[in-house]
Amino acid sequence: MKFSLVYIYIFVFLFSCTQDMKIIKKTSKIKEPTYSSKGFALIYDNSVFESKIVDKKLDNGQNYVLHHFLKNDTLVSISNPFNSRSLTAKIRKTINYPSIYNIVITKKMADKLKLDINNPYVEVLSIRDNDKFIAKEASIFDEEKKVADKAPVASININNMSTSTPEIKVKKKKPSYVIDIAEFYFLESAETAKNRFEKEANLKNIKIKKISKNKFKVYSGPHAYFSSVKDTYFSLNKLGFENLNIINTNK
């Protein structure tokens, strides 16, 4: 009997100790997902603001861009997929600009990216705090290049060694865009939608692609120029189709 009482006392003692002990769990910091998108850039000038296409001004000498929902001062990388040029900028959140545009940039940025004004297609990627080094590497402006030119001879020699290999010329592909409109379970439904677009919006470049047995995609394209994409995009908007996905098929 005494033996069992000893066990009971030990159990009570351990239980009371565990009640006083605090269990500390290390919570790992959850990183927000990186934003990534592809689409057309609206190149800002004063007429864009005066005509109320956008609701905020941009200074051509500052490193800011406008975006629908990314937070103020979010750091983003903007690149031209046709020549691999890129730069970084900070977001100024805005509300008003046409939904066909993915971002609003300055004329100076467009020049640095060597964007084709007729096809201002860009890729946008937000940069997290621990990725800020990317911004340093991705964006070298004219002022920074002047400083680099005055670097010590040893540094210049290293750079020359890295560029001594013959340059490989890559044939540039012409832009080609497709607008994804909708997907349907039945071919008849896809054909009905196609006929509606052709009759009500007078669109001729509407096609149907069979993805699987019960999935049919209705799309518009290919389009070689942004002007063609824009006209079709706004025609579809009038029929109630918004946030359409524009794909660069020659990227």
C-alpha positions as CSV (number, residue, x, y, z in Angstrom):
1,M,0.0,0.0,0.0
2,K,2.9,2.3,0.9
3,F,4.5,1.4,-2.4
4,S,1.5,2.5,-4.4
5,L,1.3,5.8,-2.4
6,V,4.8,6.6,-3.4
7,Y,3.9,6.3,-7.0
8,I,0.9,8.5,-6.5
9,Y,3.0,11.2,-4.9
10,I,5.5,11.1,-7.8
11,F,2.7,11.3,-10.4
12,V,1.2,14.3,-8.6
13,F,4.6,16.0,-8.4
14,L,5.3,15.5,-12.1
15,F,1.9,16.7,-13.1
16,S,2.2,19.9,-11.1
17,C,5.6,20.6,-12.6
18,T,4.3,20.2,-16.1
19,Q,1.4,22.6,-15.3
20,D,4.0,25.3,-14.4
21,M,6.2,24.6,-17.4
22,K,5.6,26.8,-20.5
23,I,5.9,25.1,-23.8
24,I,7.6,27.5,-26.2
25,K,7.2,26.9,-29.9
26,K,9.4,28.6,-32.3
27,T,7.3,30.1,-35.1
28,S,9.0,30.4,-38.4
29,K,8.5,33.7,-40.3
30,I,6.1,33.1,-43.2
31,K,7.2,34.9,-46.3
32,E,4.6,36.5,-48.5
33,P,4.3,34.9,-51.9
34,T,6.2,36.8,-54.7
35,Y,4.0,38.6,-57.2
36,S,4.7,37.7,-60.8
37,S,2.8,38.7,-64.0
38,K,3.3,39.4,-67.7
39,G,1.5,42.0,-69.7
40,F,1.6,45.4,-71.4
41,A,3.0,48.6,-69.8
42,L,1.4,52.0,-70.2
43,I,4.1,54.5,-70.8
44,Y,3.4,57.6,-68.8
45,D,3.3,61.2,-70.1
46,N,1.4,64.3,-69.0
47,S,-1.4,63.7,-71.4
48,V,-2.1,60.3,-69.7
49,F,-2.8,62.1,-66.5
50,E,-4.6,65.1,-68.0
51,S,-7.0,62.8,-69.9
52,K,-7.6,61.0,-66.5
53,I,-6.4,57.6,-67.9
54,V,-4.4,57.4,-64.6
55,D,-5.2,59.1,-61.3
56,K,-1.6,59.9,-60.2
57,K,1.4,61.7,-61.7
58,L,4.8,60.2,-62.3
59,D,8.0,62.1,-62.4
60,N,10.3,60.9,-65.2
61,G,13.3,61.5,-63.0
62,Q,12.1,59.3,-60.1
63,N,12.2,55.5,-59.8
64,Y,8.5,55.0,-59.2
65,V,5.8,53.1,-61.2
66,L,2.0,52.8,-60.8
67,H,0.2,49.5,-60.1
68,H,-3.4,48.5,-59.3
69,F,-3.0,46.7,-56.0
70,L,0.7,46.2,-55.0
71,K,1.4,48.2,-51.8
72,N,3.3,51.5,-51.8
73,D,7.1,51.2,-51.9
74,T,7.0,47.5,-52.9
75,L,10.2,46.8,-54.8
76,V,9.6,45.3,-58.3
77,S,11.8,44.1,-61.1
78,I,10.6,45.0,-64.6
79,S,12.1,43.2,-67.6
80,N,11.8,43.2,-71.4
81,P,11.6,39.5,-72.4
82,F,12.6,40.2,-75.9
83,N,16.1,41.6,-75.0
84,S,16.5,40.5,-71.3
85,R,17.0,44.1,-70.2
86,S,15.7,44.7,-66.7
87,L,15.4,47.4,-64.0
88,T,14.0,47.9,-60.6
89,A,11.5,50.4,-59.3
90,K,9.2,51.1,-56.4
91,I,5.4,51.0,-56.5
92,R,3.0,53.9,-56.0
93,K,-0.4,52.3,-55.6
94,T,-3.1,53.7,-57.9
95,I,-6.7,52.8,-58.9
96,N,-7.5,54.1,-62.3
97,Y,-5.9,52.9,-65.5
98,P,-7.2,50.6,-68.2
99,S,-7.2,46.9,-67.2
100,I,-5.3,45.8,-70.4
101,Y,-2.2,47.4,-68.9
102,N,-0.2,45.5,-66.3
103,I,1.8,48.5,-65.0
104,V,2.4,52.2,-65.6
105,I,6.1,53.2,-66.2
106,T,7.9,56.3,-67.1
107,K,9.4,57.2,-70.6
108,K,12.9,57.0,-69.1
109,M,12.2,53.4,-68.0
110,A,10.8,52.4,-71.4
111,D,14.0,53.8,-73.0
112,K,16.2,51.8,-70.6
113,L,14.3,48.6,-71.3
114,K,14.4,49.5,-75.1
115,L,10.7,48.7,-75.3
116,D,9.0,48.6,-78.6
117,I,6.3,51.3,-78.3
118,N,4.0,49.3,-80.5
119,N,4.5,46.2,-78.3
120,P,5.3,47.3,-74.8
121,Y,5.3,43.8,-73.3
122,V,7.0,43.4,-69.9
123,E,7.4,40.9,-67.0
124,V,6.9,42.2,-63.5
125,L,8.2,40.5,-60.4
126,S,8.0,41.7,-56.8
127,I,11.2,41.5,-54.7
128,R,11.2,40.4,-51.1
129,D,13.4,42.0,-48.5
130,N,15.9,39.1,-48.6
131,D,16.1,39.4,-52.4
132,K,17.1,43.1,-52.5
133,F,20.5,42.1,-53.8
134,I,18.8,41.3,-57.1
135,A,17.7,44.9,-57.4
136,K,21.4,46.0,-57.1
137,E,22.4,43.6,-59.9
138,A,19.4,44.1,-62.2
139,S,19.3,47.9,-62.3
140,I,22.4,49.9,-63.3
141,F,21.5,53.4,-64.4
142,D,23.6,55.8,-66.4
143,E,25.0,57.5,-63.3
144,E,26.2,54.2,-61.9
145,K,27.8,53.2,-65.2
146,K,29.9,56.4,-65.2
147,V,31.2,55.4,-61.8
148,A,31.9,51.9,-63.0
149,D,34.0,53.3,-65.9
150,K,36.3,54.9,-63.4
151,A,37.0,51.6,-61.6
152,P,40.6,50.4,-60.9
153,V,42.5,48.8,-63.7
154,A,42.4,45.3,-62.0
155,S,38.6,45.4,-62.0
156,I,38.5,46.4,-65.7
157,N,40.8,43.5,-66.6
158,I,38.5,41.0,-64.9
159,N,35.6,42.4,-66.8
160,N,37.5,42.2,-70.1
161,M,38.3,38.6,-69.4
162,S,34.6,37.8,-68.9
163,T,33.7,39.4,-72.2
164,S,36.5,37.9,-74.3
165,T,34.4,35.0,-75.5
166,P,32.7,35.6,-78.9
167,E,29.2,36.9,-78.6
168,I,26.5,34.5,-79.7
169,K,23.9,36.3,-81.8
170,V,20.3,35.1,-81.2
171,K,17.7,35.6,-83.8
172,K,14.9,37.7,-82.3
173,K,11.4,36.3,-82.5
174,K,8.6,38.5,-83.6
175,P,5.9,39.2,-80.9
176,S,2.8,37.1,-81.1
177,Y,0.0,37.4,-78.6
178,V,-3.1,35.3,-77.8
179,I,-6.0,36.4,-75.6
180,D,-7.5,33.6,-73.5
181,I,-11.2,34.3,-73.2
182,A,-13.0,31.4,-71.6
183,E,-13.1,27.6,-71.2
184,F,-16.1,25.4,-71.7
185,Y,-17.1,21.8,-71.0
186,F,-18.9,21.3,-74.3
187,L,-17.9,22.1,-77.8
188,E,-21.4,23.4,-78.5
189,S,-21.0,26.0,-75.7
190,A,-17.7,27.1,-77.1
191,E,-19.1,27.4,-80.6
192,T,-22.1,29.5,-79.3
193,A,-19.6,31.9,-77.5
194,K,-17.5,32.1,-80.6
195,N,-20.5,33.0,-82.8
196,R,-21.6,35.7,-80.2
197,F,-18.2,37.3,-80.3
198,E,-18.2,37.4,-84.1
199,K,-21.7,38.8,-84.5
200,E,-22.0,41.2,-81.5
201,A,-18.4,42.5,-81.4
202,N,-17.5,41.9,-85.0
203,L,-14.4,39.9,-84.1
204,K,-12.9,37.7,-86.8
205,N,-9.9,36.2,-85.1
206,I,-11.7,34.0,-82.6
207,K,-10.7,30.3,-82.4
208,I,-11.5,27.2,-80.4
209,K,-8.8,24.8,-79.1
210,K,-9.6,21.3,-77.7
211,I,-7.7,20.8,-74.5
212,S,-9.2,17.6,-73.4
213,K,-12.3,15.5,-73.8
214,N,-14.4,17.9,-71.7
215,K,-12.5,21.2,-72.0
216,F,-12.6,23.6,-74.9
217,K,-10.8,26.9,-74.9
218,V,-12.0,30.0,-76.8
219,Y,-9.3,32.4,-77.6
220,S,-8.4,35.3,-79.9
221,G,-5.2,35.4,-81.9
222,P,-2.5,35.3,-82.8
223,H,-2.0,39.1,-82.8
224,A,1.3,40.6,-84.1
225,Y,0.7,44.1,-82.7
226,F,-0.5,45.6,-79.4
227,S,-3.0,47.8,-81.3
228,S,-4.8,44.6,-82.5
229,V,-4.7,43.1,-79.0
230,K,-6.1,46.4,-77.5
231,D,-9.0,46.7,-79.9
232,T,-10.0,43.0,-79.3
233,Y,-9.5,43.4,-75.6
234,F,-11.8,46.4,-75.2
235,S,-14.5,44.8,-77.5
236,L,-14.5,41.8,-75.2
237,N,-14.7,44.1,-72.2
238,K,-17.9,45.6,-73.6
239,L,-19.4,42.1,-73.6
240,G,-18.7,41.6,-69.9
241,F,-15.3,39.8,-70.2
242,E,-12.7,41.4,-67.9
243,N,-9.2,40.5,-66.6
244,L,-8.5,38.6,-69.8
245,N,-5.1,36.7,-69.9
246,I,-2.8,37.9,-72.6
247,I,0.0,35.4,-73.5
248,N,3.1,36.0,-75.5
249,T,3.4,32.8,-77.5
250,N,6.9,33.6,-78.9
251,K,8.6,34.2,-75.6
